[in-house]
Amino acid sequence: MIGRLITAAVGIPALALVVWMGGPVFTVVVAAVAAIGAFEVCEMARNRGETPSRVAAVTVTIVLVLSALVLPNSPTTPEYVPLLAASIVLGILAVVLVFGPIQRWRTRGLGITLVAVAYPGTLLAHAPLLRGSEQGLEWVVFLLVVTFSTDTGAFFVGKAIGKRPLAPTISPGKTWEGAIGGFLAAVVAALVAAWALGIEVSVPLIVALGALMGVVGQAGDLFESKLKRLAGVKESGRLLPGHGGVLDRLDSIVFNLALVYYVVAGGVM
């Protein structure tokens, strides 16, 4: 608990400062965090005897995130087009190389390296783009508030009344009651955050976005839990005392990050 408190006391102000600054500083910090996340994925895989390339995963991840500084943005080629294309291609290649039925196309080491880039690399690459969008600061704060509220709501409701397991083979501690609590917390937090931050979006759209984030964020949490279970580890790393690794803190954020970015960039909001 002391470790968790110390990490929070240092990490939260640092996070707030970097988000407020935006620009190249924000992008570089996100690139560093994404690189650590990619390294953690490789380390988890190596724990099971796989051979991903940590150097390649970290290098490509950094390049992907830093590409936000030079991506074009015009009415015909918005910046999300190349990033979306890269995300899809990397995801498909990773799946084919890890699970492909044709042996000569199946290279698990390369496939897992691509997994390390696609998650969290391409997902976190959306962060600088979201921060650089119109009302980018407000949207990043909105993302963090709603995601943290989801986690908090799921935790406390699950502890208080949770009885029915949500995914016992993946994360035995999670319950349906907790998941519903997190979902409701996301909707309420979305309404409050949008009002407090001055985000001018209709109530139905904000409720819909909050509901989606409540589902996607918890799915991201389960996804990372599945990776750890496959790797036979309890935490993705030891960088953050009392919290585990970077992925243990980002699991609910990274998928919501991409969701919010495409909703905003696509003109839905």
C-alpha positions as CSV (number, residue, x, y, z in Angstrom):
1,M,0.0,0.0,0.0
2,I,2.9,2.4,0.8
3,G,4.4,1.7,-2.6
4,R,1.0,2.4,-4.3
5,L,0.6,5.7,-2.4
6,I,4.1,6.8,-3.2
7,T,3.7,6.0,-6.9
8,A,0.4,7.8,-7.0
9,A,1.8,10.8,-5.2
10,V,4.5,11.1,-7.8
11,G,2.7,9.8,-10.9
12,I,-0.5,11.8,-10.8
13,P,1.1,15.3,-10.7
14,A,3.6,14.2,-13.4
15,L,0.8,12.9,-15.6
16,A,-1.2,16.1,-15.1
17,L,1.8,18.2,-16.1
18,V,2.6,16.2,-19.2
19,V,-1.0,16.2,-20.4
20,W,-1.3,19.9,-19.8
21,M,1.9,20.7,-21.7
22,G,0.9,18.7,-24.7
23,G,3.0,19.1,-27.9
24,P,6.3,17.3,-28.5
25,V,6.9,16.8,-24.8
26,F,3.6,14.9,-24.5
27,T,4.4,12.8,-27.6
28,V,7.9,11.9,-26.4
29,V,6.7,10.8,-23.0
30,V,3.9,8.7,-24.6
31,A,6.5,7.1,-26.9
32,A,8.7,6.2,-23.9
33,V,5.7,4.7,-22.1
34,A,4.6,2.8,-25.1
35,A,8.2,1.5,-25.6
36,I,8.2,0.2,-22.0
37,G,4.8,-1.5,-22.6
38,A,6.1,-3.2,-25.8
39,F,9.2,-4.4,-23.8
40,E,6.9,-5.8,-21.1
41,V,4.9,-7.8,-23.7
42,C,8.1,-9.3,-25.0
43,E,9.3,-10.1,-21.5
44,M,6.0,-11.9,-20.7
45,A,6.3,-13.9,-23.9
46,R,10.0,-14.8,-23.1
47,N,8.8,-16.0,-19.7
48,R,7.0,-18.8,-21.7
49,G,10.0,-19.6,-23.9
50,E,9.1,-17.5,-26.9
51,T,11.6,-15.4,-28.7
52,P,10.2,-12.0,-29.7
53,S,12.7,-9.2,-30.6
54,R,12.7,-6.7,-27.8
55,V,14.8,-4.2,-29.8
56,A,12.6,-4.4,-32.9
57,A,9.4,-4.1,-30.8
58,V,10.6,-1.1,-28.9
59,T,12.1,0.6,-31.9
60,V,9.0,0.3,-34.1
61,T,6.8,1.3,-31.3
62,I,8.7,4.5,-30.7
63,V,8.7,5.3,-34.4
64,L,4.9,4.7,-34.6
65,V,4.2,7.1,-31.7
66,L,6.6,9.8,-32.8
67,S,5.0,9.6,-36.3
68,A,2.2,11.8,-34.8
69,L,4.6,14.7,-35.1
70,V,4.8,14.4,-38.9
71,L,1.6,12.7,-40.0
72,P,-0.3,14.7,-42.7
73,N,-3.6,16.3,-41.8
74,S,-5.8,17.5,-44.7
75,P,-9.5,17.1,-45.8
76,T,-8.4,14.3,-48.1
77,T,-5.9,12.5,-45.9
78,P,-6.6,13.0,-42.2
79,E,-3.9,11.9,-39.9
80,Y,-5.9,8.9,-38.6
81,V,-5.9,7.1,-42.0
82,P,-2.2,5.9,-42.0
83,L,-2.4,5.1,-38.3
84,L,-5.6,3.1,-38.7
85,A,-4.1,1.3,-41.7
86,A,-0.9,0.4,-39.8
87,S,-3.0,-0.8,-36.8
88,I,-5.1,-3.1,-39.0
89,V,-2.1,-4.5,-40.9
90,L,0.0,-5.1,-37.8
91,G,-2.9,-6.8,-36.1
92,I,-3.7,-9.1,-39.0
93,L,0.0,-10.0,-39.4
94,A,0.4,-10.7,-35.7
95,V,-2.6,-13.1,-35.6
96,V,-1.5,-14.9,-38.8
97,L,2.1,-15.4,-37.6
98,V,1.1,-16.5,-34.1
99,F,-1.9,-18.6,-34.9
100,G,-1.6,-19.3,-38.6
101,P,-2.5,-22.9,-39.6
102,I,0.1,-23.0,-42.3
103,Q,3.4,-23.8,-40.6
104,R,5.7,-22.0,-43.1
105,W,3.7,-18.8,-42.5
106,R,3.8,-19.3,-38.7
107,T,6.7,-17.5,-37.0
108,R,5.7,-17.1,-33.4
109,G,8.7,-14.9,-32.5
110,L,8.0,-12.4,-35.2
111,G,4.2,-12.6,-34.5
112,I,4.6,-11.8,-30.8
113,T,7.0,-9.0,-31.7
114,L,4.2,-7.5,-33.8
115,V,1.7,-8.1,-31.0
116,A,4.1,-6.0,-28.7
117,V,4.0,-3.2,-31.3
118,A,0.2,-3.4,-32.0
119,Y,-0.5,-3.5,-28.3
120,P,0.2,-1.0,-26.8
121,G,2.2,0.7,-29.6
122,T,-0.4,1.5,-32.2
123,L,-3.1,2.1,-29.5
124,L,-0.9,4.7,-27.6
125,A,0.1,6.3,-30.9
126,H,-3.5,7.8,-30.9
127,A,-2.7,9.8,-27.7
128,P,-0.7,12.6,-29.3
129,L,-3.3,12.8,-32.1
130,L,-6.1,13.1,-29.6
131,R,-4.2,15.7,-27.6
132,G,-3.5,17.7,-30.7
133,S,-7.2,17.8,-31.8
134,E,-9.7,20.5,-31.1
135,Q,-10.3,20.6,-27.4
136,G,-7.6,18.0,-27.2
137,L,-6.7,18.7,-23.6
138,E,-10.3,18.4,-22.5
139,W,-10.8,15.1,-24.4
140,V,-7.6,13.6,-22.8
141,V,-8.8,14.6,-19.3
142,F,-12.3,13.2,-20.2
143,L,-10.7,9.9,-21.3
144,L,-8.7,9.6,-18.0
145,V,-11.6,10.6,-15.8
146,V,-14.1,8.2,-17.3
147,T,-11.6,5.3,-17.5
148,F,-10.5,5.7,-13.9
149,S,-14.1,6.1,-12.8
150,T,-14.9,2.8,-14.5
151,D,-12.0,1.0,-12.7
152,T,-13.0,2.5,-9.4
153,G,-16.7,1.7,-9.7
154,A,-16.0,-1.8,-10.8
155,F,-13.6,-2.4,-7.9
156,F,-15.8,-1.0,-5.1
157,V,-19.1,-2.5,-6.3
158,G,-17.4,-5.8,-6.9
159,K,-15.9,-5.8,-3.4
160,A,-19.2,-4.8,-1.8
161,I,-21.8,-7.0,-3.6
162,G,-19.9,-9.0,-6.2
163,K,-20.9,-12.7,-6.3
164,R,-21.2,-13.9,-9.9
165,P,-17.8,-14.4,-11.7
166,L,-17.3,-12.4,-14.9
167,A,-14.5,-14.3,-16.4
168,P,-13.2,-16.9,-13.9
169,T,-10.6,-18.5,-16.2
170,I,-9.1,-15.1,-17.0
171,S,-9.5,-12.9,-13.9
172,P,-11.2,-14.8,-11.0
173,G,-11.6,-11.6,-8.9
174,K,-13.9,-9.8,-11.4
175,T,-17.7,-10.1,-11.1
176,W,-20.7,-9.2,-13.1
177,E,-21.9,-6.9,-10.4
178,G,-18.5,-5.1,-10.5
179,A,-18.7,-4.9,-14.2
180,I,-22.2,-3.3,-14.1
181,G,-20.9,-0.9,-11.4
182,G,-18.0,0.1,-13.6
183,F,-20.4,0.6,-16.6
184,L,-22.7,2.8,-14.6
185,A,-19.8,4.8,-13.2
186,A,-18.5,5.4,-16.7
187,V,-21.8,6.8,-17.8
188,V,-22.1,9.1,-14.8
189,A,-18.5,10.2,-15.1
190,A,-18.9,11.0,-18.8
191,L,-21.8,13.3,-18.1
192,V,-20.1,15.1,-15.2
193,A,-16.7,15.4,-17.0
194,A,-18.2,16.7,-20.2
195,W,-20.1,19.3,-18.3
196,A,-17.2,20.3,-16.1
197,L,-14.7,20.5,-19.0
198,G,-17.1,22.4,-21.3
199,I,-17.2,19.8,-24.0
200,E,-20.2,20.8,-26.1
201,V,-21.8,17.5,-27.1
202,S,-25.4,16.4,-26.7
203,V,-26.4,14.4,-23.7
204,P,-27.4,11.3,-25.7
205,L,-24.0,11.2,-27.4
206,I,-22.1,11.6,-24.2
207,V,-24.1,8.9,-22.5
208,A,-23.5,6.6,-25.5
209,L,-19.7,7.3,-25.5
210,G,-19.6,6.8,-21.7
211,A,-21.4,3.5,-22.1
212,L,-19.0,2.3,-24.8
213,M,-16.0,3.3,-22.7
214,G,-17.4,1.4,-19.7
215,V,-17.5,-1.7,-21.9
216,V,-14.3,-1.2,-23.9
217,G,-12.2,-0.2,-20.9
218,Q,-13.2,-3.4,-18.9
219,A,-12.6,-5.5,-22.0
220,G,-9.1,-4.0,-22.2
221,D,-8.5,-5.0,-18.6
222,L,-9.5,-8.5,-19.4
223,F,-7.3,-8.6,-22.5
224,E,-4.3,-7.7,-20.4
225,S,-5.2,-10.2,-17.8
226,K,-5.4,-12.9,-20.5
227,L,-1.9,-12.0,-21.7
228,K,-0.6,-12.3,-18.1
229,R,-2.3,-15.7,-17.6
230,L,-0.9,-17.0,-20.9
231,A,2.6,-15.8,-19.8
232,G,2.2,-17.3,-16.3
233,V,2.8,-14.0,-14.5
234,K,0.8,-11.9,-12.0
235,E,2.1,-8.5,-13.2
236,S,3.4,-7.2,-16.5
237,G,6.4,-5.7,-14.9
238,R,7.9,-4.1,-11.7
239,L,8.5,-0.6,-12.8
240,L,5.7,1.0,-10.7
241,P,6.0,0.0,-7.0
242,G,2.7,-1.4,-5.7
243,H,1.1,-1.2,-9.2
244,G,3.2,-3.6,-11.3
245,G,4.2,-2.7,-14.8
246,V,3.1,0.0,-17.3
247,L,0.6,-2.3,-18.9
248,D,-1.1,-3.0,-15.5
249,R,-1.9,0.8,-15.4
250,L,-2.7,1.2,-19.1
251,D,-4.8,-1.8,-19.7
252,S,-8.2,0.0,-19.4
253,I,-6.9,3.2,-21.1
254,V,-5.4,2.1,-24.4
255,F,-8.5,0.7,-26.1
256,N,-10.6,3.6,-24.8
257,L,-8.0,6.0,-26.2
258,A,-8.4,4.7,-29.7
259,L,-12.2,4.7,-29.3
260,V,-12.4,8.3,-28.1
261,Y,-9.9,9.4,-30.8
262,Y,-11.9,7.9,-33.7
263,V,-15.2,9.2,-32.3
264,V,-13.7,12.7,-32.1
265,A,-11.7,12.6,-35.3
266,G,-14.5,11.1,-37.2
267,G,-16.8,14.0,-36.4
268,V,-19.2,11.9,-34.4
269,M,-18.8,14.3,-31.4
